[in-house]
Amino acid sequence: MFETTLRDGVLELAAPGARWLSTGWNGGDTRADRAYSITVPDDWAPDSTHAYVTDRLAAAGFPPRDDAPVLLTGVAQEHARIARCGSVAVAATAGLSNPAALPMDPDGGTLPDAKRAPPGTVNLVAATTRALDDAALSNLIAVAAEAKAATLLATAGFPGTTSDAVVVACDPGGETAPYSGSATPVGAATRACVREAVRASLDSRDAASPDSVESAAHGTTTDVQAAVFRPSPGWNG
């Protein structure tokens, strides 16, 4: 699991010797003793994210980042919530000012322009004391993201926001768990923790969830339609 320290809008999640896999800023596969969740202001637009993170960690009295994963969010860390189940702990910060809707009956549209997503964000950090191989650790991201989408659909009607990110971690020295799917102890515990942590983070906030993308401060609806083809010999897409 991880030990937590919160100072000046920075949440440290310490897990000495852990292996991390991050979909967030400067993400990827790394070994580190900790991960961080940092709250940024609404008008956040630094010239250098790396310099900003370095300065925030130093100002809050934390050690240099080195290879520690970092998640950035517009949600105040006072709304972070941690859930534990079995070998898993999940920390969540949840804000829905920028929902991302996926209608099942799209009316046709265009792909969005590339732009920086506003810092609303549903961020997850999931850690298990089990040792996972490459495939199981990667799959745990999918398990956590699926649980987040199911929770948000039931709670707010959206599967996510435009800037969600997931970090997962395991203990390389722990008991080996060969799989992490939803029917395994690790996967089931992760799903339960994500559900409880995300709901608790949302419940801690005074702001009501938007009932549509149009009523939200930011957001997107994927109404563009993709072409569907049946594969055939020699088909190259």
C-alpha positions as CSV (number, residue, x, y, z in Angstrom):
1,M,0.0,0.0,0.0
2,F,1.1,3.6,0.3
3,E,1.7,6.0,3.2
4,T,0.3,9.5,2.5
5,T,1.5,13.0,3.3
6,L,-0.4,16.1,2.3
7,R,1.2,19.6,2.2
8,D,0.4,22.8,0.3
9,G,-1.8,21.2,-2.3
10,V,0.6,18.3,-2.9
11,L,-0.3,14.7,-2.0
12,E,2.6,12.3,-1.6
13,L,1.8,8.6,-1.9
14,A,4.8,6.7,-0.7
15,A,5.4,3.1,-1.7
16,P,9.2,2.3,-1.3
17,G,10.6,0.2,-4.2
18,A,7.3,0.1,-6.1
19,R,7.0,-0.3,-9.8
20,W,4.8,2.3,-11.4
21,L,3.0,2.6,-14.7
22,S,1.5,6.0,-15.5
23,T,-0.8,7.4,-18.2
24,G,-0.3,11.0,-16.8
25,W,2.3,13.7,-17.5
26,N,5.7,12.3,-18.3
27,G,4.3,8.8,-17.7
28,G,5.4,5.3,-18.5
29,D,7.0,2.5,-16.6
30,T,9.3,3.4,-13.7
31,R,10.7,2.4,-10.3
32,A,10.2,5.0,-7.6
33,D,9.5,5.3,-3.9
34,R,6.6,7.6,-4.3
35,A,4.0,9.2,-6.5
36,Y,2.5,12.7,-6.3
37,S,-0.9,14.3,-7.0
38,I,-0.6,18.1,-7.4
39,T,-3.4,20.6,-7.5
40,V,-3.0,23.3,-10.1
41,P,-4.9,26.6,-10.4
42,D,-7.8,27.1,-12.9
43,D,-5.6,29.3,-15.1
44,W,-2.7,26.9,-15.1
45,A,-0.5,27.3,-18.2
46,P,3.1,27.0,-17.3
47,D,6.0,27.5,-19.8
48,S,7.5,24.3,-18.5
49,T,5.5,21.6,-16.7
50,H,8.8,20.0,-15.5
51,A,9.9,23.3,-13.9
52,Y,6.5,23.8,-12.4
53,V,6.4,20.4,-10.8
54,T,10.0,20.8,-9.5
55,D,9.1,24.1,-7.9
56,R,5.9,22.9,-6.3
57,L,7.5,19.8,-4.7
58,A,10.4,21.9,-3.3
59,A,8.0,24.6,-2.0
60,A,6.0,21.9,-0.2
61,G,9.1,20.4,1.3
62,F,9.2,17.1,-0.6
63,P,12.3,15.5,-2.1
64,P,13.2,15.9,-5.8
65,R,10.9,14.1,-8.0
66,D,13.5,11.8,-9.7
67,D,11.3,9.3,-11.6
68,A,8.2,9.5,-9.3
69,P,4.9,9.6,-11.3
70,V,3.0,12.9,-11.1
71,L,-0.7,13.6,-11.7
72,L,-1.9,17.2,-12.1
73,T,-5.5,18.1,-11.2
74,G,-7.7,21.1,-10.7
75,V,-9.3,19.3,-7.8
76,A,-8.2,20.5,-4.3
77,Q,-6.3,17.7,-2.4
78,E,-8.8,18.1,0.5
79,H,-11.1,16.2,-1.8
80,A,-8.7,13.3,-2.3
81,R,-10.1,10.0,-0.9
82,I,-8.4,6.6,-0.4
83,A,-10.1,3.3,-0.4
84,R,-8.5,0.0,0.6
85,C,-9.6,-3.6,-0.1
86,G,-7.6,-6.8,0.0
87,S,-4.1,-6.1,-1.4
88,V,-5.1,-2.9,-3.1
89,A,-5.4,0.8,-2.2
90,V,-6.7,3.5,-4.6
91,A,-6.4,7.2,-4.2
92,A,-8.9,9.4,-6.2
93,T,-9.5,13.0,-6.9
94,A,-12.6,13.6,-8.9
95,G,-13.9,16.8,-10.6
96,L,-16.5,16.9,-13.4
97,S,-16.2,20.5,-14.8
98,N,-15.0,19.0,-18.1
99,P,-17.1,15.9,-18.9
100,A,-16.5,13.7,-21.9
101,A,-19.7,12.3,-23.3
102,L,-19.9,9.3,-25.7
103,P,-23.4,9.1,-27.1
104,M,-24.4,5.7,-28.6
105,D,-26.5,7.4,-31.3
106,P,-24.2,10.1,-32.6
107,D,-25.6,12.6,-35.1
108,G,-22.2,13.0,-36.9
109,G,-19.6,15.6,-36.3
110,T,-15.9,16.3,-36.6
111,L,-12.8,15.4,-34.6
112,P,-11.8,18.0,-32.0
113,D,-8.9,20.4,-32.4
114,A,-5.9,19.5,-30.4
115,K,-5.7,21.7,-27.3
116,R,-4.8,21.4,-23.6
117,A,-7.5,19.9,-21.6
118,P,-8.8,22.0,-18.7
119,P,-7.8,20.7,-15.2
120,G,-11.0,19.2,-14.0
121,T,-9.9,15.6,-14.0
122,V,-10.7,12.2,-12.4
123,N,-7.3,11.0,-11.4
124,L,-6.6,7.5,-9.9
125,V,-3.5,6.0,-8.2
126,A,-4.0,2.3,-7.6
127,A,-1.4,0.2,-5.8
128,T,-1.2,-3.5,-4.9
129,T,1.2,-5.3,-2.5
130,R,1.3,-8.1,-5.0
131,A,4.0,-8.5,-7.7
132,L,2.6,-8.2,-11.2
133,D,4.3,-8.9,-14.5
134,D,4.2,-6.5,-17.5
135,A,0.9,-7.7,-18.8
136,A,-0.9,-7.8,-15.5
137,L,0.3,-4.3,-14.5
138,S,-0.7,-2.9,-17.9
139,N,-4.1,-4.6,-17.6
140,L,-4.7,-3.1,-14.2
141,I,-4.9,0.4,-15.9
142,A,-7.7,-1.0,-18.0
143,V,-9.5,-2.5,-15.0
144,A,-9.2,0.8,-13.1
145,A,-10.4,2.9,-16.1
146,E,-13.4,0.6,-16.6
147,A,-14.4,0.9,-13.0
148,K,-14.0,4.7,-13.1
149,A,-16.2,4.8,-16.2
150,A,-18.9,2.5,-14.7
151,T,-18.9,4.6,-11.5
152,L,-19.2,7.9,-13.3
153,L,-21.9,6.7,-15.6
154,A,-24.0,5.6,-12.6
155,T,-23.2,8.7,-10.6
156,A,-23.1,11.5,-13.2
157,G,-24.0,10.1,-16.6
158,F,-20.5,10.5,-18.1
159,P,-17.8,7.9,-18.5
160,G,-15.0,10.3,-17.8
161,T,-13.6,13.8,-18.3
162,T,-11.3,15.2,-21.0
163,S,-8.2,14.9,-18.8
164,D,-8.4,11.7,-16.8
165,A,-5.3,9.8,-15.9
166,V,-4.5,6.5,-14.1
167,V,-1.3,5.4,-12.3
168,V,-0.9,1.8,-11.1
169,A,1.8,0.3,-9.0
170,C,2.8,-3.1,-7.6
171,D,5.4,-4.4,-5.1
172,P,8.1,-6.4,-7.1
173,G,9.0,-8.2,-3.8
174,G,5.4,-9.1,-3.0
175,E,3.5,-12.4,-3.5
176,T,3.1,-13.0,-7.2
177,A,-0.3,-12.5,-8.8
178,P,-0.2,-13.7,-12.4
179,Y,-3.4,-11.9,-13.5
180,S,-5.2,-8.7,-12.7
181,G,-8.6,-9.1,-14.5
182,S,-11.9,-8.3,-12.9
183,A,-12.4,-12.0,-11.7
184,T,-9.0,-12.0,-9.8
185,P,-8.5,-10.8,-6.2
186,V,-6.3,-7.9,-7.4
187,G,-8.7,-6.8,-10.2
188,A,-11.9,-7.2,-8.1
189,A,-10.3,-5.2,-5.2
190,T,-9.2,-2.5,-7.6
191,R,-12.7,-2.2,-9.0
192,A,-14.2,-1.9,-5.5
193,C,-11.6,0.7,-4.4
194,V,-12.1,2.8,-7.5
195,R,-15.8,2.8,-7.0
196,E,-15.7,3.9,-3.4
197,A,-12.8,6.4,-3.7
198,V,-14.3,8.2,-6.7
199,R,-17.8,8.4,-5.2
200,A,-16.3,9.6,-1.9
201,S,-14.3,12.3,-3.6
202,L,-17.3,13.5,-5.6
203,D,-19.4,13.5,-2.4
204,S,-16.9,15.6,-0.6
205,R,-17.4,18.5,-3.0
206,D,-20.1,21.2,-2.8
207,A,-20.3,21.5,-6.6
208,A,-23.1,19.6,-8.3
209,S,-22.2,17.4,-11.3
210,P,-23.3,19.0,-14.6
211,D,-26.3,17.3,-16.3
212,S,-24.9,17.8,-19.8
213,V,-21.8,18.8,-21.6
214,E,-23.6,22.0,-22.6
215,S,-24.2,23.0,-19.0
216,A,-20.6,22.3,-17.9
217,A,-17.8,24.8,-17.8
218,H,-15.8,22.7,-20.3
219,G,-16.3,19.4,-22.0
220,T,-16.6,17.4,-25.2
221,T,-19.1,15.1,-26.9
222,T,-17.7,12.5,-29.3
223,D,-20.4,12.7,-32.0
224,V,-18.1,12.0,-34.9
225,Q,-18.9,8.7,-36.5
226,A,-16.3,6.1,-37.6
227,A,-16.5,4.0,-40.7
228,V,-16.9,0.3,-40.1
229,F,-15.5,-2.4,-42.5
230,R,-15.5,-6.2,-42.5
231,P,-12.0,-7.5,-42.8
232,S,-11.3,-9.5,-46.0
233,P,-8.2,-11.1,-47.5
234,G,-5.7,-8.5,-48.7
235,W,-7.5,-5.7,-46.8
236,N,-5.0,-3.1,-45.4
237,G,-7.4,-0.6,-43.9
